[in-house]
Amino acid sequence: MGVTVGYETLVRGSGPLVQGVGPVRTGVTAILPRGREGVGTAVVAGAFSFNGNGEMTGTTWIEESGSFNTPILITNTHSVGACHEGSIRWMVEQNTQPAHQWMLPVVAETWDGYVNDLNGFHIRPEHAIRALDAAHTGPIEEGAVGGGTGMICYGFGGGSGTSSRIAQTAGKDYTVGVFIQANFGDRRELTIAGVPVGLELLDDNPVEDWWYTAPGSGSAIIIVATDAPLLPGQCKALARRVPVGLGRTGTTGSHFSGDLILAFSTANPGAVNSSMPASPYATADEIASADALDQLQFVRWGHMDSLFEAAVEATEEAVLNVLAAGSTTIGYDDHRVPEMPKDRVMTLLTAAGRITK
């Protein structure tokens, strides 16, 4: 599909919280829908809010136009502004097409204030730029990296995770990929392969004893990418299926969890780019002669089910990949987020018949 992903991870300091100094457990994740060379070539897109206790900039324009042509950045809650500036600076420095018109970057967040000096403003625009410069194709790290560094998922080490599926429709194979910054879920809810393992893992849950947060608080940002040709409304429909995948892992959607989803298609390059007359002083004849019509290929609605299924399955697996890759994090004031006990989980899944020796 040409999608690239990059991280900038900030981990430094230990001990008591000193605002503006640390400890720091945070970062930035960058996603370029068409890679570095494709910035400015819009992708068809649709966004959906499962629960709106969160932020994703740029979605007003996506709702209006059904497309966007900038990078996606994901970070912590109080660093959206710094990443927004960093995205614009990067696009100006790269001399991208949006820099010559207008830029409405997509920047999303989840909260890492249990382990990170959130109000220290340690993320600066240059960190966003470094994440964008680091974006690459192929396998990426999962767990406590990039924007997912200080995150918690079902009371265990959370963070960044990804998965994909091949969906066949209209006689062709298409890829549906999911990236999640997972920072959500009450430990009691955790379900793996239909087994309510969280009920057997209620010990060692220091996050629950911290009075600032309710169980299930946090947020999740989910990005769905596909090379299937879709309409904007179909991208939104794809995004609306993501909560089904989240639900398979147990969450019921906490009020204190902002779960925001953006889905885009890399097909139809150039078909939805905004165009303007070459000059604000163009004559009526020049405007009339401009190429103002275009065509958009799309999968018929009746053939979308395999793509929906792929999005649901990849979302579920992406969450589990976060937990599998997660590690114990020690933040300020020795706040600890434990790694999910994988051996115990395997024992529970084996006893339930989900895994056979």
N, C-alpha and C positions, 0 to 999 in steps of 0.2 A: 504493500500500500504506500510505501514511502514515508510512513510516520516515524519520527525520531523522538527520542526521550533522553533528557539529561538531568543530572542532579548537582546540587551544591549542598553539602552537608556541613553543619557547624556544631562541633562538640568540643567544649572546653570548660575547664573549671570543675570544682566540686565543693561540697560543704554548704555553709549557710548562704541564703539568698542575699545578694547585694544588688539592688536594682541598678541596672546600667552596666554592671560588671559581670554578673552571672550567678550561678552556672548556666551555660548555654547548651540546649539540646533542641536544635531546630534546623531548618533548611528550606530549600526551594527545589521544586520539580518543574521542569520545562518540557512541554510537548509541542512539537511542530507538526501539524497535520500533513503537510506536504514536504517536510524537510526544509533545510535552510534555503535551498534554491526556490522553493515553492511559496515562500512568504509573499503575500500579495495576490496569489491566485486563490480565490475564495473556495471554500468547501460548503456544500449544502449542509444545513444543520438544524437541530431542534433541541430545546432545553426543557427540562421538567423538574419541578420541585416536589419531592416526596414529603419533605417537611422544611419549612422556610426559615428555620432558626440558623441562618448562615448567609454567606455572601458569595456571589459569582458575578463579577462585573462583565459588561458587554452583552448581557442577555437581552436587554431592551432592543438593541439593534438586531440581534439574532431573531427575536420574535417578529420584528418589523420586516426584515429582508429575507429571512430563512437562510442566512449564510453569514460567514465571517472570514476574514483573511489575515488574522494575526496569530501569534503564538498563544498557547495556553500556559499559564503559570499557576502552581498550587503551593501554598505556603501556610504559615500560621495566621491566626485571626487578626493580629495587630500589625501584620506586615503586608497587607494587601496594597496599601499606598506605595510603599517602597518598590514592590514588584511591578506595579502599574507603571511607575516612572522608569524602572529598569527596562521593561519591555519596549516602551516608546524610545528610550535612548538607544537600545540595541537596534531597533528597526531604522532609526535615523543613521546610526553609524554604519549599518549594512547597506544603506542607500536603497532600501526596499521600496516597492511601489506605494504602500500605504503612507510612507513618510512624505510623499508628494501630494497627498490628498488629506486624509484624516485618519487617526488611529484610535480605535476603541478596544484596547486589549481585553482578553479574557483572563481574569485573575480570580482564583477561588481559595478558600481557606478552611482549615479545621483547627481546633483549639489545642494547644500543647502546654497550657499553663500549670499543669500538675508537676512537670519536671523541668520546664524551661522558664527562664527569666523573660516572660512574655512582654512585660512593660519596659524592658531594657532596650527595645528597638535595635536588636543586633542585626537583623536583616536589612541590608542597604541595597540600593539599586545595582551596585556592582555585583552583588551575589546573584541577582536575577540574571544579569548579563553572563556571568560565568556558567550558570546552569544552561542557558541557551547555547553558549559556545560549546558546551560538553555534549549536546544532544547527538545521538547516534542511532543507527538501526541495530537490529539484532537483540539478543537477550540482555536484560537489565537486572540490576540488583533488586532484591525485595526485602521488606522488613523496615528497619529503622534507618532509612536513607532519604536524602532530599527533604521535601516537605513533610515526609512521614516520620522524621527522626524522633520526635517526642510524642508519638501518638500511642493510643491505648485502644485495644479492640477486645471486647468482652472481658475487660479486666486484665488482659494479658498484653504483652508487647505487641503493638500494632504497627501501622505504617503503610508502606507502598506495596502494592501487589498487582499482578497482571495475569491474564489468561486469555485464550482465544479458542475459537471453534471454526471449522469449515462448514458452511451451510450451502446446500445445493438447492437452487431454484432457477426456474426459467432455463433449465438445461445446462447451467454453469455452476462452478464452485466459487463461492465468495468467502472471504475471511471476515469474521466478526471478532474484534479484539476489545478487551475491557481493561482499563487501568483504574485502580481505586486507591485513594488515600483514606485508609480505614481508621476511624477514631470513634467507634460507636459500640453499643451493645451492653446489656446487663449480663453478668456472668451466668445467672440462672437461665438465661434464654439460649445459651450456646447449643446449637444442634449441628451435628456432623453426620452426613449420610442418613439423616432421619433419626439419629440417636441423640437424646437429650443429655449429652455428656456434661454440660455445664452444671447440672444438678449434683453431679458426683465430684465436682471440682470447686466447691465453694470455699475451701480453706485457702489461705495465703492470698487474700484479696485486699491489700492495703488501700487501694483506691476507694473502695466502698466506705471505708472508715473516715475518709476526708470529708468534712462537712460542707465544703464549698460546692460539691457536685452531687447530683442525684444519680442513682444507677441508670446506665444507658446513655448518659450525657456524652457529648463529644462532637460528632458530625462525620459525614462521609461525602467525599467528592468522587464521582464516578464519571469517567470519560469512555464513551463507546465509539470505536472507529470501525468503519467497514468500507470495502471497495465495491460493494453492491450499489448500483445506481438508484438513488432514492430521491423523493420529493422532500421538502422541508417537513411537511406533516408526517411523512413516514419516519423521518429521523426522530421526531418527537414521540411517535408511537413506539419506536425502538427504545427510547429513553424511558418511556412509561413502563416497560417490562422489567427494568432493572430492579425495582423493589420486590418483584417476585423472587429474584435470585437472592436478594438480601434476606428476604423472609425465610428462605430455605435454611439459612444459617441461624435462624431463631429470632431475630429482632422483630419487635412489634412497632418500632418507630417512636422513640422517645420524643416528647415535646422539646427537650433540650438538645436534640441532635439535628443539626441542619444537614439534610441529605439531598444534595443537588446533583443533577445529572445532565450531561451534555453529550449528544450523539451527533456524529457527522459522517458524511460520505465523501470519499476521495475521488469518486467517479465524476464524470462530466467536467473535467478541468476547463476553466475559462468561461463556462456557460452562465455563471451567476455573478461574474465580476461587475462591480459598479462601474459605469462609464459616464464620462462627462464630455461636453464639447472640448475640442483642443484648446480653445481660448474662451474666456468669459465674454469676449467681444465677437464671438462667431456670428456670422450672418445667418439669416433664416435658411438660405440655400445650403450653407455648410452643415447646419444642424439637420436639415431634411435629408441630406445625402449620407449622414452617418449611419453606420450599421447598428440599428436600434432593436433588432429582433434576434432572438436566439432560440435554441431548442434544448430540451432537457430530457434525456432518456431516464426511465425509471421502471422498476419492477412493479408489475401490476399488484394492486392491493391483495387480490386473492392468492398471491404467491408469496406473501410475507411471513407465513407461519414458521418456516425453517429458520429465518433470520431472528424472529422473536425467541424461538427455542434456544438458538445459539447465544443470544444475549443473556438469557436467564442462566444457562449453564455456566457460561464464562464468568458471570458476576459471582455466582456461588463459589466457583473454584478460586477466583481472585482473592476473595475474603479468606478462604482456607490457606491459600499460599502466603498471605500476610502472616497468619498465625503460625504457619510452619516455619517461616523465615524469621519470625520475631525472636528477639533476645531480651534478657533482663536489662532494664534501663534504670540507672540511679541518677536522680536529678538533684535539684537544690534541696537543702535541709534533709538530705538523704531520703527523699521521696523515692520509693522503689516501685517499679512495674515489673512483675515477674514474667518470665518466659512461660509460654504454655507448656505443661508437662507432657511432652509428646509420647513418652512410654506409657503413661497412664491412659492417655487417649487411645492409643493403639490397643491396650488391654480391653478397654470398654467397647471399642468397635469390634474386636475379635469375639468378645463374649456375646455381643448382639448379632453375630453372624454376618457382619458387614465385611469382615476380613477373614479369609481362611488361610491357615498355615500350609 
